[in-house]
Amino acid sequence: MTETRIESDVPAQMRDGTVLRADVYRPGGPGPWPVLLARLPYGKQTPVVAMTLDPLAAARRGFMVVIQDTRGRFASEGEWEPLTHEESDGYDTVRWAAALPGSNGSVGMCGGSYFGNTQWMAALSKPPELKAIAPLITWSDPHDGLWTRGGAIELGITVPWSLMQGADTLMRRHSNDLDGLVNGITALVRDVDGLASGGYEELPAGRFPAFARHNLPELGYERSRREPEWARSSTVAGRHDDVDLPTFQLGGWYDIFSQGTLDNFTAMRRAGRSATLVMGPWTHTNWGHVVGDVNFGFGANSEFMGLRGRVQDMQFDWFQRVLGAGADGVEGAGGGGAPGSGPEPDTGRVLLFTMGVDEWREETEWPLSRAVDTDFHLRADGRLTSEPPSTAEGVGEFTYDPMDPVPTTGGALLMSEEFRPGPLDQAAVEAREDVLVFTTEPLTEDVEVTGRVRAVLFAATDGPSTDWVVRLCDVDEHGVSRNVADGVVRVRAATPGEAAEHAVDLWSTSIVFRAGHRIRLQVTSSNFPRWDRNLNTGEPEESATTARVARQRVFHDPARPSRVVLPVVAVR
């Protein structure tokens, strides 16, 4: 087979004259081939690309691959404004890629996270040559997992991401000033390295000092507060009906964008589109089988998928069905058929990894219609029961000090590397006096929870504003508690001392709590530095720098039945 030919920094002119550059991989043979396009801000040859799209493997499968630096990044011209130009640049780039020598005029897009969102934005712009997208581990609503969650700032990702992208910005800014470059990069690295030891604690959280200190664009929270309409430039939620394309979506239960992946899938299915979903036990960057403290078995690994083969090959197979690339991957595969002339895609499938029993399961839907929302009630003696309280049982109380917050310990997160994502031992968290813990008796039989988890808290604070954080945990037969899912809600206009009902969205999971295990719920008011601290004063995050201690109360009586609602599935 003739080896893949690689052409570097191929220019594409956008409608405003800005030139973006891409690396182009052409299979051996005469072609023409369908194109797989990825557009990302991290550098065309970063190892991040290979995690979601191995260009050499794709070329062997009969695809021409185009990997482009987005506007203002690395080899591409323009100013770096995160998330701002991806719709128009995506449209122009798809049309350009479709017309490249060797292309058969049919384009699919792939990649994850930021360059999952560049696919959605391009699809919303409707270039006629775009035939399919595979947006992996990406969000739907940036206010639900990217910039904020339940009203709290996603500080954990916002700060390191913004600072680390700043290296390329500083190199451009000081391209003719070596001293300025050295000083700028040195100061930037110092701030990145110092996040876990105090850097995250800078205030105000909503106008983070480090961004101004280095004069860097940030991920988008601050701009979205200044310019609410700008948020549309990266918002998919509410716009799925405008995307008439088949989609392949992949996520992880411990990925920061896990619910966004699920929301994108369900919206596309609701719109009547062909949509495929794969959900593993993974984090944003770890698609292996050892996640956090848990070994889910080698079958969970994305390179194995329980005897199904590599997840990348699943993706290539899917693209071959929807784009018409040659299934045998021989040189020249893709032939000269008309764009999009491949076989019609099926309606898609759902492949879920269920933790606890550690197995892949094929479904036809999400959410599962056979899941039954089941209440587990918080009781005053620390129990978690299916029976609601029949009498007043007292009140759970704790003190929340924003200067001594509950530390982030595992979860669906993406932060500086000192903070490990995934399921971790919660002993240190649960030993704190500002964390209420509610636990079932040991289960007499397996209990499967697959679907969206939510909590209903009847609670009061003595100040004008506070946060409520709820975490679902699995306690094994040895008493080790590990986190499964969590959520936060920010209360901005509390009536001091008055109980109110608060809904906390813990997103979704699929886990079997095994017989002999116990189900546990934590209730507290912080998870820092993943989410910024509520300073309990009611001041805007953009200016708040002074904190007050809050006295918190959680009620559990017949009139105020605090509870967690679990989607329970009958174990087959």
GUVO-615431 format. One record per residue (C-alpha): x, y, z; residue in three letters. Coordinates in Angstrom, 1 decimal. Layout:
! GUVO-615431
LOZA      c1      c2      c3  zadren
LOZA       X       Y       Z     ala
...
END
This chain:
! GUVO-615431
LOZA      c1      c2      c3  zadren
LOZA     0.0     0.0     0.0     met
LOZA     1.3     3.5    -0.9     thr
LOZA     2.1     5.4     2.3     glu
LOZA     0.0     8.3     3.5     thr
LOZA     1.0    11.7     2.1     arg
LOZA     1.1    14.6     4.6     ile
LOZA     0.9    18.2     3.6     glu
LOZA     1.6    20.7     6.4     ser
LOZA     0.1    24.2     7.0     asp
LOZA    -2.2    24.2     4.0     val
LOZA    -3.9    27.7     4.0     pro
LOZA    -7.6    28.3     4.0     ala
LOZA    -8.9    31.9     3.6     gln
LOZA   -12.0    32.8     5.7     met
LOZA   -14.6    35.2     4.5     arg
LOZA   -12.9    38.2     6.2     asp
LOZA    -9.5    37.4     4.7     gly
LOZA    -8.0    35.7     7.8     thr
LOZA    -5.9    32.6     6.8     val
LOZA    -6.3    29.4     8.9     leu
LOZA    -3.9    26.5     8.3     arg
LOZA    -4.3    22.8     8.4     ala
LOZA    -2.4    19.6     8.0     asp
LOZA    -3.8    17.3     5.4     val
LOZA    -3.4    13.6     5.3     tyr
LOZA    -4.2    11.8     2.0     arg
LOZA    -4.4     8.0     1.7     pro
LOZA    -2.2     6.2    -0.7     gly
LOZA    -3.8     5.7    -4.1     gly
LOZA    -5.7     7.9    -6.5     pro
LOZA    -8.8     8.7    -4.5     gly
LOZA   -11.1    10.6    -4.3     pro
LOZA   -11.9    10.2    -0.6     trp
LOZA   -14.4    11.5     1.9     pro
LOZA   -12.9    14.0     4.3     val
LOZA   -12.7    13.9     8.1     leu
LOZA   -12.2    17.4     9.5     leu
LOZA   -11.1    18.4    13.0     ala
LOZA   -10.8    22.1    14.1     arg
LOZA    -9.1    22.7    17.4     leu
LOZA    -7.2    25.4    19.4     pro
LOZA    -4.6    23.1    20.9     tyr
LOZA    -2.2    22.6    18.0     gly
LOZA    -2.6    20.3    15.0     lys
LOZA    -0.1    17.8    16.2     gln
LOZA    -0.9    17.7    19.9     thr
LOZA    -1.4    14.1    21.3     pro
LOZA    -5.0    15.2    22.2     val
LOZA    -5.9    14.8    18.5     val
LOZA    -4.9    11.2    18.4     ala
LOZA    -7.2    10.4    21.4     met
LOZA   -10.3    11.1    19.3     thr
LOZA    -8.9    11.0    15.7     leu
LOZA    -5.7     9.1    14.7     asp
LOZA    -5.1    10.6    11.3     pro
LOZA    -2.9     7.8    10.0     leu
LOZA    -5.4     5.2    11.1     ala
LOZA    -8.1     7.1     9.4     ala
LOZA    -6.1     7.4     6.2     ala
LOZA    -5.6     3.6     6.2     arg
LOZA    -9.4     3.3     6.5     arg
LOZA    -9.9     5.3     3.3     gly
LOZA   -10.4     8.8     4.7     phe
LOZA    -8.7    12.1     3.8     met
LOZA    -8.0    13.9     7.1     val
LOZA    -7.8    17.6     7.6     val
LOZA    -6.7    19.0    11.1     ile
LOZA    -6.9    22.7    11.4     gln
LOZA    -5.7    25.3    13.9     asp
LOZA    -8.6    27.5    14.8     thr
LOZA    -8.4    31.3    14.5     arg
LOZA    -5.6    32.9    16.4     gly
LOZA    -3.9    29.6    17.4     arg
LOZA    -0.5    28.3    16.4     phe
LOZA    -0.2    28.4    12.6     ala
LOZA    -3.4    30.2    12.0     ser
LOZA    -3.8    33.9    11.7     glu
LOZA    -6.2    36.2    13.6     gly
LOZA    -6.9    37.1    17.2     glu
LOZA    -7.6    34.4    19.8     trp
LOZA   -11.2    34.9    21.1     glu
LOZA   -12.3    31.5    22.5     pro
LOZA   -15.5    30.1    21.0     leu
LOZA   -16.3    33.3    19.1     thr
LOZA   -15.7    32.5    15.4     his
LOZA   -16.4    28.8    15.2     glu
LOZA   -19.7    29.0    13.4     glu
LOZA   -18.6    31.1    10.5     ser
LOZA   -15.1    29.7    10.3     asp
LOZA   -16.5    26.2    10.5     gly
LOZA   -18.8    26.9     7.5     tyr
LOZA   -15.9    28.3     5.4     asp
LOZA   -13.5    25.5     6.4     thr
LOZA   -16.0    22.7     5.5     val
LOZA   -16.5    24.2     2.1     arg
LOZA   -12.8    24.7     1.6     trp
LOZA   -12.0    21.1     2.7     ala
LOZA   -14.6    19.6     0.4     ala
LOZA   -12.9    21.3    -2.6     ala
LOZA    -9.4    20.1    -1.8     leu
LOZA    -7.6    17.9    -4.3     pro
LOZA    -8.4    14.3    -3.5     gly
LOZA   -11.7    15.1    -1.8     ser
LOZA   -14.9    13.5    -3.1     asn
LOZA   -16.8    16.5    -1.8     gly
LOZA   -18.3    14.8     1.3     ser
LOZA   -17.1    16.0     4.8     val
LOZA   -17.5    14.5     8.2     gly
LOZA   -16.3    16.2    11.4     met
LOZA   -14.9    14.6    14.5     cys
LOZA   -13.1    15.4    17.8     gly
LOZA   -13.9    16.1    21.4     gly
LOZA   -14.4    18.8    24.0     ser
LOZA   -13.7    22.2    22.4     tyr
LOZA   -13.4    20.6    19.0     phe
LOZA   -16.6    18.7    19.6     gly
LOZA   -18.3    22.1    19.9     asn
LOZA   -16.6    23.4    16.7     thr
LOZA   -18.5    20.6    15.0     gln
LOZA   -21.9    21.6    16.4     trp
LOZA   -21.2    25.2    15.4     met
LOZA   -20.2    24.2    11.9     ala
LOZA   -23.3    22.0    11.6     ala
LOZA   -25.6    24.9    12.7     leu
LOZA   -24.1    27.0     9.9     ser
LOZA   -25.3    24.3     7.4     lys
LOZA   -22.5    24.0     4.8     pro
LOZA   -24.0    21.7     2.2     pro
LOZA   -20.9    19.4     2.0     glu
LOZA   -21.1    18.5     5.7     leu
LOZA   -22.7    15.1     6.0     lys
LOZA   -22.1    13.8     9.6     ala
LOZA   -20.5    14.9    12.9     ile
LOZA   -19.0    12.9    15.8     ala
LOZA   -18.9    15.4    18.7     pro
LOZA   -17.3    13.6    21.6     leu
LOZA   -17.1    14.6    25.3     ile
LOZA   -18.6    18.1    24.7     thr
LOZA   -21.2    20.3    26.2     trp
LOZA   -24.7    21.2    25.1     ser
LOZA   -25.4    24.3    27.2     asp
LOZA   -22.2    26.1    28.3     pro
LOZA   -24.1    27.3    31.4     his
LOZA   -24.5    23.6    32.5     asp
LOZA   -20.9    22.3    32.8     gly
LOZA   -18.6    24.6    30.9     leu
LOZA   -18.9    28.1    32.5     trp
LOZA   -21.3    27.3    35.4     thr
LOZA   -23.2    24.5    37.0     arg
LOZA   -26.3    25.2    39.0     gly
LOZA   -25.3    28.9    39.0     gly
LOZA   -21.9    28.3    40.5     ala
LOZA   -18.8    29.1    38.5     ile
LOZA   -16.9    26.1    37.0     glu
LOZA   -13.7    27.5    38.5     leu
LOZA   -11.8    24.2    38.3     gly
LOZA   -11.7    24.2    34.5     ile
LOZA   -12.0    27.9    33.8     thr
LOZA    -8.8    29.0    35.5     val
LOZA    -6.2    26.4    34.3     pro
LOZA    -7.7    26.2    30.8     trp
LOZA    -7.6    29.9    30.3     ser
LOZA    -4.1    30.2    31.6     leu
LOZA    -2.6    27.3    29.7     met
LOZA    -4.0    28.6    26.4     gln
LOZA    -2.2    31.8    27.3     gly
LOZA     1.2    30.4    26.4     ala
LOZA     0.6    30.6    22.6     asp
LOZA    -1.0    34.1    23.1     thr
LOZA     2.2    35.3    24.9     leu
LOZA     4.4    33.8    22.3     met
LOZA     2.6    35.8    19.6     arg
LOZA     2.5    39.0    21.7     arg
LOZA     6.2    38.9    22.4     his
LOZA     7.5    37.4    19.1     ser
LOZA    10.0    40.2    18.8     asn
LOZA    10.7    40.7    22.5     asp
LOZA    12.7    37.8    24.0     leu
LOZA    12.9    39.4    27.5     asp
LOZA     9.2    40.0    27.5     gly
LOZA     8.5    36.5    26.4     leu
LOZA    10.7    34.9    29.0     val
LOZA     9.2    37.1    31.8     asn
LOZA     5.6    36.5    30.6     gly
LOZA     5.9    32.8    30.3     ile
LOZA     7.7    32.5    33.6     thr
LOZA     5.0    34.4    35.4     ala
LOZA     2.3    32.4    33.6     leu
LOZA     3.9    29.1    34.6     val
LOZA     4.2    30.3    38.2     arg
LOZA     0.5    30.9    38.3     asp
LOZA    -0.4    27.6    36.7     val
LOZA     1.9    25.7    39.1     asp
LOZA     0.4    27.5    42.1     gly
LOZA    -3.2    26.9    41.5     leu
LOZA    -3.6    24.0    44.0     ala
LOZA    -1.6    25.7    46.7     ser
LOZA    -3.6    28.9    46.8     gly
LOZA    -4.0    30.3    43.3     gly
LOZA    -7.6    29.0    43.0     tyr
LOZA    -8.4    31.1    46.1     glu
LOZA    -7.9    34.5    44.4     glu
LOZA   -10.9    36.8    44.5     leu
LOZA   -13.2    37.9    43.0     pro
LOZA   -13.9    34.6    41.4     ala
LOZA   -16.1    36.1    38.7     gly
LOZA   -13.4    38.5    37.5     arg
LOZA   -10.4    36.3    38.2     phe
LOZA    -7.3    38.4    38.9     pro
LOZA    -4.8    36.1    37.0     ala
LOZA    -6.6    36.7    33.7     phe
LOZA    -6.1    40.5    34.0     ala
LOZA    -2.6    40.0    35.4     arg
LOZA    -1.5    38.3    32.1     his
LOZA    -4.0    40.1    29.9     asn
LOZA    -5.5    36.9    28.6     leu
LOZA    -8.8    35.9    27.1     pro
LOZA   -10.7    33.5    29.4     glu
LOZA   -12.9    30.5    28.7     leu
LOZA   -16.0    32.6    28.5     gly
LOZA   -17.8    32.9    31.8     tyr
LOZA   -16.8    36.5    32.3     glu
LOZA   -17.6    37.5    28.7     arg
LOZA   -21.0    35.7    28.9     ser
LOZA   -21.9    37.9    31.9     arg
LOZA   -20.9    41.0    30.1     arg
LOZA   -22.4    40.0    26.7     glu
LOZA   -25.3    37.5    27.3     pro
LOZA   -26.0    37.2    23.6     glu
LOZA   -22.4    36.2    22.9     trp
LOZA   -23.1    32.9    24.7     ala
LOZA   -25.0    31.7    21.6     arg
LOZA   -21.7    31.4    19.7     ser
LOZA   -21.0    28.1    21.6     ser
LOZA   -24.5    27.0    22.7     thr
LOZA   -26.1    23.9    21.2     val
LOZA   -29.0    23.5    23.5     ala
LOZA   -32.3    24.5    21.9     gly
LOZA   -30.8    24.5    18.4     arg
LOZA   -30.7    20.8    17.6     his
LOZA   -33.7    20.9    15.3     asp
LOZA   -31.4    23.0    12.9     asp
LOZA   -28.9    20.1    12.6     val
LOZA   -30.2    17.6    10.0     asp
LOZA   -27.2    15.3    10.2     leu
LOZA   -26.4    11.9    11.7     pro
LOZA   -24.4    12.2    14.9     thr
LOZA   -22.0     9.9    16.8     phe
LOZA   -21.6    10.9    20.5     gln
LOZA   -19.4     9.5    23.2     leu
LOZA   -19.1    10.5    26.8     gly
LOZA   -18.0     9.3    30.2     gly
LOZA   -19.9     9.1    33.5     trp
LOZA   -17.0    11.0    35.1     tyr
LOZA   -16.5    13.5    32.3     asp
LOZA   -17.1    17.2    33.0     ile
LOZA   -19.5    17.2    30.0     phe
LOZA   -21.2    13.9    30.7     ser
LOZA   -24.7    15.4    30.8     gln
LOZA   -24.0    17.6    27.8     gly
LOZA   -23.3    14.5    25.8     thr
LOZA   -26.5    12.9    26.9     leu
LOZA   -28.5    16.0    26.3     asp
LOZA   -27.2    16.4    22.8     asn
LOZA   -28.1    12.8    22.0     phe
LOZA   -31.6    12.9    23.4     thr
LOZA   -32.3    16.2    21.6     ala
LOZA   -31.1    14.8    18.3     met
LOZA   -33.2    11.6    18.8     arg
LOZA   -36.2    13.9    19.7     arg
LOZA   -35.7    15.8    16.5     ala
LOZA   -35.9    12.5    14.5     gly
LOZA   -32.3    12.3    13.6     arg
LOZA   -30.0     9.3    13.4     ser
LOZA   -28.0     9.4    16.6     ala
LOZA   -25.5     6.9    18.2     thr
LOZA   -24.4     7.1    21.9     leu
LOZA   -21.5     5.5    23.7     val
LOZA   -21.1     6.1    27.5     met
LOZA   -18.2     4.6    29.4     gly
LOZA   -17.0     4.9    33.0     pro
LOZA   -14.4     7.4    31.8     trp
LOZA   -13.2    10.9    32.7     thr
LOZA   -12.5    13.6    30.2     his
LOZA    -9.0    12.5    29.5     thr
LOZA    -8.9     8.9    30.7     asn
LOZA   -10.8     6.3    28.6     trp
LOZA    -9.0     3.4    30.2     gly
LOZA   -10.3     0.8    32.7     his
LOZA    -8.7     2.2    35.9     val
LOZA   -10.6     5.4    36.7     val
LOZA   -10.0     7.2    40.0     gly
LOZA    -9.7     4.4    42.7     asp
LOZA   -11.6     1.8    40.7     val
LOZA   -10.6    -0.9    38.2     asn
LOZA   -13.7    -1.4    36.1     phe
LOZA   -12.1    -4.4    34.3     gly
LOZA   -10.2    -4.3    31.0     phe
LOZA   -13.5    -4.7    29.1     gly
LOZA   -14.2    -1.1    30.1     ala
LOZA   -11.1     0.2    28.2     asn
LOZA   -11.8     2.1    25.0     ser
LOZA    -9.2    -0.1    23.2     glu
LOZA   -11.3    -3.2    24.0     phe
LOZA   -14.9    -2.3    24.7     met
LOZA   -15.9    -5.7    26.0     gly
LOZA   -14.7    -7.6    22.9     leu
LOZA   -16.2    -5.0    20.5     arg
LOZA   -12.8    -3.6    19.5     gly
LOZA   -11.4    -0.1    19.6     arg
LOZA   -13.8     2.8    20.0     val
LOZA   -12.0     4.6    17.2     gln
LOZA   -12.7     1.8    14.9     asp
LOZA   -16.4     2.0    15.9     met
LOZA   -16.3     5.6    14.9     gln
LOZA   -14.6     4.9    11.6     phe
LOZA   -17.1     2.1    10.9     asp
LOZA   -19.9     4.6    11.5     trp
LOZA   -18.3     7.2     9.2     phe
LOZA   -17.9     4.6     6.5     gln
LOZA   -21.7     3.9     6.7     arg
LOZA   -22.7     7.6     6.6     val
LOZA   -20.0     8.9     4.2     leu
LOZA   -19.5     5.9     2.0     gly
LOZA   -15.7     5.3     2.5     ala
LOZA   -14.5     1.9     1.5     gly
LOZA   -15.0    -0.6     4.3     ala
LOZA   -11.8    -2.6     3.6     asp
LOZA    -9.6     0.5     4.0     gly
LOZA    -7.6    -0.4     0.8     val
LOZA    -5.8     2.4    -1.1     glu
LOZA    -8.2     4.4    -3.1     gly
LOZA   -11.1     3.4    -0.8     ala
LOZA   -13.9     5.9    -1.0     gly
LOZA   -14.0     5.6    -4.8     gly
LOZA   -15.6     8.2    -7.0     gly
LOZA   -19.1     8.0    -5.7     gly
LOZA   -21.2    11.0    -5.3     ala
LOZA   -20.9    12.9    -2.0     pro
LOZA   -22.8    11.1     0.8     gly
LOZA   -23.5     8.2    -1.5     ser
LOZA   -22.8     5.6     1.2     gly
LOZA   -25.5     3.4     2.6     pro
LOZA   -28.2     5.1     4.6     glu
LOZA   -27.3     5.1     8.3     pro
LOZA   -29.5     3.2    10.8     asp
LOZA   -31.3     5.1    13.5     thr
LOZA   -28.2     4.6    15.8     gly
LOZA   -27.7     2.7    18.9     arg
LOZA   -27.0     3.2    22.6     val
LOZA   -24.1     1.5    24.3     leu
LOZA   -23.8     2.0    28.0     leu
LOZA   -21.3     0.9    30.6     phe
LOZA   -23.0     0.0    33.9     thr
LOZA   -20.7     0.3    36.8     met
LOZA   -20.9    -2.0    39.8     gly
LOZA   -21.5    -5.0    37.5     val
LOZA   -18.9    -3.5    35.1     asp
LOZA   -20.4    -4.5    31.9     glu
LOZA   -21.4    -2.9    28.6     trp
LOZA   -25.1    -3.0    27.7     arg
LOZA   -26.7    -2.3    24.4     glu
LOZA   -30.0    -0.3    24.6     glu
LOZA   -32.2     1.4    22.1     thr
LOZA   -33.0     4.5    24.0     glu
LOZA   -31.8     7.1    26.6     trp
LOZA   -33.2     7.7    29.1     pro
LOZA   -34.5     4.2    29.8     leu
LOZA   -38.2     4.1    29.8     ser
LOZA   -38.2     1.2    32.3     arg
LOZA   -36.4     3.3    34.9     ala
LOZA   -38.7     4.3    37.8     val
LOZA   -38.0     7.4    39.8     asp
LOZA   -37.8     6.3    43.4     thr
LOZA   -37.5     8.5    46.5     asp
LOZA   -34.9     7.9    49.2     phe
LOZA   -35.6    10.1    52.2     his
LOZA   -33.1    11.9    54.4     leu
LOZA   -33.8    11.1    58.0     arg
LOZA   -32.6    12.9    61.2     ala
LOZA   -30.6    10.0    62.5     asp
LOZA   -28.4     9.8    59.4     gly
LOZA   -30.5     7.2    57.7     arg
LOZA   -31.5     7.2    54.0     leu
LOZA   -34.8     5.3    53.7     thr
LOZA   -37.5     4.6    51.1     ser
LOZA   -40.0     5.5    53.8     glu
LOZA   -40.6     9.2    54.3     pro
LOZA   -40.6    10.7    57.9     pro
LOZA   -44.0    10.3    59.6     ser
LOZA   -43.2    12.8    62.4     thr
LOZA   -41.0    15.8    62.9     ala
LOZA   -37.5    14.4    63.4     glu
LOZA   -35.4    17.4    64.1     gly
LOZA   -33.1    19.3    61.8     val
LOZA   -29.7    18.7    60.3     gly
LOZA   -27.4    21.6    61.0     glu
LOZA   -23.9    22.6    60.1     phe
LOZA   -21.7    25.7    59.7     thr
LOZA   -20.3    26.7    56.3     tyr
LOZA   -17.2    28.8    56.3     asp
LOZA   -16.1    29.9    52.7     pro
LOZA   -12.6    30.3    54.0     met
LOZA   -12.6    26.5    54.9     asp
LOZA   -14.5    24.9    52.1     pro
LOZA   -15.0    21.2    51.5     val
LOZA   -12.2    20.2    49.2     pro
LOZA   -12.9    18.7    45.7     thr
LOZA   -12.4    15.0    46.0     thr
LOZA   -13.1    13.2    42.8     gly
LOZA   -16.1    13.6    40.5     gly
LOZA   -16.9    14.5    36.9     ala
LOZA   -14.3    17.2    36.7     leu
LOZA   -11.4    18.7    34.6     leu
LOZA    -9.0    20.7    36.7     met
LOZA    -5.3    21.2    37.4     ser
LOZA    -3.7    17.8    37.7     glu
LOZA    -3.5    17.8    41.5     glu
LOZA    -7.3    17.1    41.5     phe
LOZA    -8.0    13.6    40.3     arg
LOZA   -11.4    12.9    38.6     pro
LOZA   -13.4     9.8    39.0     gly
LOZA   -14.6     7.7    42.0     pro
LOZA   -12.4     8.4    45.1     leu
LOZA   -12.5     7.5    48.7     asp
LOZA   -14.7    10.0    50.5     gln
LOZA   -13.6     9.3    54.1     ala
LOZA   -11.9    12.7    54.6     ala
LOZA   -14.8    14.6    53.2     val
LOZA   -17.4    12.7    55.3     glu
LOZA   -15.4    13.2    58.5     ala
LOZA   -15.9    17.0    58.2     arg
LOZA   -18.4    18.7    60.5     glu
LOZA   -19.8    20.7    57.6     asp
LOZA   -20.9    17.6    55.7     val
LOZA   -24.2    15.8    56.5     leu
LOZA   -24.2    12.1    55.7     val
LOZA   -27.2     9.9    55.1     phe
LOZA   -26.9     6.2    54.5     thr
LOZA   -29.1     3.2    53.8     thr
LOZA   -28.9    -0.1    55.6     glu
LOZA   -26.9    -2.7    53.7     pro
LOZA   -28.8    -3.7    50.6     leu
LOZA   -30.4    -7.1    50.5     thr
LOZA   -30.4    -7.2    46.7     glu
LOZA   -28.8    -5.3    43.8     asp
LOZA   -30.2    -1.9    43.0     val
LOZA   -29.6    -0.5    39.6     glu
LOZA   -29.7     3.3    39.1     val
LOZA   -29.5     4.3    35.4     thr
LOZA   -30.6     7.8    34.4     gly
LOZA   -30.8    11.3    35.8     arg
LOZA   -30.4    11.7    39.6     val
LOZA   -31.8    14.7    41.4     arg
LOZA   -32.2    15.8    45.0     ala
LOZA   -34.9    17.8    46.7     val
LOZA   -33.7    19.7    49.7     leu
LOZA   -35.8    21.7    52.2     phe
LOZA   -33.2    23.9    53.7     ala
LOZA   -32.5    27.3    55.2     ala
LOZA   -29.5    29.6    55.6     thr
LOZA   -29.1    32.6    57.8     asp
LOZA   -27.8    34.8    55.1     gly
LOZA   -28.9    36.3    51.7     pro
LOZA   -27.2    33.7    49.5     ser
LOZA   -25.5    30.3    49.8     thr
LOZA   -24.9    27.0    47.9     asp
LOZA   -26.2    23.5    48.4     trp
LOZA   -24.0    20.6    47.2     val
LOZA   -25.3    17.1    47.1     val
LOZA   -23.2    14.0    46.3     arg
LOZA   -24.4    10.4    45.7     leu
LOZA   -22.0     7.7    46.9     cys
LOZA   -21.6     3.9    46.8     asp
LOZA   -20.4     2.4    50.1     val
LOZA   -18.8    -1.0    49.7     asp
LOZA   -18.9    -4.0    52.0     glu
LOZA   -15.7    -2.7    53.7     his
LOZA   -17.2     0.7    54.5     gly
LOZA   -15.3     2.6    51.8     val
LOZA   -17.5     5.4    50.3     ser
LOZA   -16.8     6.5    46.7     arg
LOZA   -18.6     9.2    44.8     asn
LOZA   -20.9     8.4    42.0     val
LOZA   -22.6    11.7    41.0     ala
LOZA   -23.0    15.2    42.4     asp
LOZA   -24.5    18.6    41.8     gly
LOZA   -24.8    22.2    43.1     val
LOZA   -27.4    24.9    43.2     val
LOZA   -26.6    28.5    44.0     arg
LOZA   -29.3    30.3    46.0     val
LOZA   -29.0    34.0    45.2     arg
LOZA   -32.0    35.5    47.0     ala
LOZA   -32.5    33.5    50.2     ala
LOZA   -34.8    34.8    53.0     thr
LOZA   -32.5    34.4    56.1     pro
LOZA   -33.7    31.6    58.3     gly
LOZA   -36.7    30.6    56.1     glu
LOZA   -36.9    27.0    54.8     ala
LOZA   -37.2    26.7    51.0     ala
LOZA   -37.3    23.9    48.5     glu
LOZA   -34.2    23.5    46.4     his
LOZA   -33.8    21.1    43.4     ala
LOZA   -30.2    19.9    42.9     val
LOZA   -29.4    18.2    39.6     asp
LOZA   -26.8    15.5    40.0     leu
LOZA   -26.7    14.7    36.3     trp
LOZA   -26.8    11.1    35.2     ser
LOZA   -25.1     7.7    35.9     thr
LOZA   -25.5     4.0    35.4     ser
LOZA   -24.5     1.9    38.4     ile
LOZA   -25.6    -1.2    40.2     val
LOZA   -25.3    -0.8    44.0     phe
LOZA   -24.5    -4.4    44.9     arg
LOZA   -26.1    -6.4    47.6     ala
LOZA   -24.2    -5.8    50.8     gly
LOZA   -23.3    -2.2    49.7     his
LOZA   -25.1     0.9    51.0     arg
LOZA   -26.3     4.0    49.2     ile
LOZA   -25.1     7.2    50.7     arg
LOZA   -25.9    10.9    50.2     leu
LOZA   -23.7    13.8    51.3     gln
LOZA   -25.2    17.3    51.8     val
LOZA   -22.9    20.3    52.2     thr
LOZA   -22.4    23.8    50.8     ser
LOZA   -19.1    23.7    48.9     ser
LOZA   -16.9    21.7    46.6     asn
LOZA   -13.9    23.8    46.1     phe
LOZA   -12.0    24.6    43.9     pro
LOZA   -14.2    22.8    41.3     arg
LOZA   -17.0    25.3    42.0     trp
LOZA   -16.3    28.8    43.3     asp
LOZA   -17.1    29.4    46.9     arg
LOZA   -20.4    31.2    47.7     asn
LOZA   -19.2    33.9    50.1     leu
LOZA   -22.7    34.0    51.6     asn
LOZA   -23.1    37.8    51.2     thr
LOZA   -25.3    38.0    48.1     gly
LOZA   -22.7    40.2    46.3     glu
LOZA   -22.1    39.5    42.6     pro
LOZA   -19.3    37.1    41.9     glu
LOZA   -17.6    39.8    39.8     glu
LOZA   -16.9    42.0    42.8     ser
LOZA   -17.4    39.8    46.0     ala
LOZA   -14.2    39.5    48.1     thr
LOZA   -15.5    39.5    51.6     thr
LOZA   -16.9    36.3    53.2     ala
LOZA   -19.3    35.5    56.0     arg
LOZA   -19.9    32.3    57.8     val
LOZA   -23.3    30.7    57.2     ala
LOZA   -25.5    28.6    59.5     arg
LOZA   -27.2    25.9    57.5     gln
LOZA   -30.3    23.8    58.3     arg
LOZA   -31.7    20.8    56.4     val
LOZA   -35.2    19.7    57.2     phe
LOZA   -36.7    16.2    57.1     his
LOZA   -40.3    16.0    58.3     asp
LOZA   -43.6    15.2    56.7     pro
LOZA   -44.2    18.7    55.5     ala
LOZA   -40.6    19.1    54.3     arg
LOZA   -39.4    15.7    53.0     pro
LOZA   -35.8    16.2    51.8     ser
LOZA   -34.9    13.3    49.5     arg
LOZA   -32.9    12.1    46.6     val
LOZA   -34.7    10.7    43.6     val
LOZA   -33.0     7.7    41.9     leu
LOZA   -34.0     6.2    38.6     pro
LOZA   -34.2     2.6    39.6     val
LOZA   -34.2    -0.1    37.0     val
LOZA   -35.3    -3.7    37.7     ala
LOZA   -32.2    -5.8    37.6     val
LOZA   -32.5    -8.4    34.9     arg
END
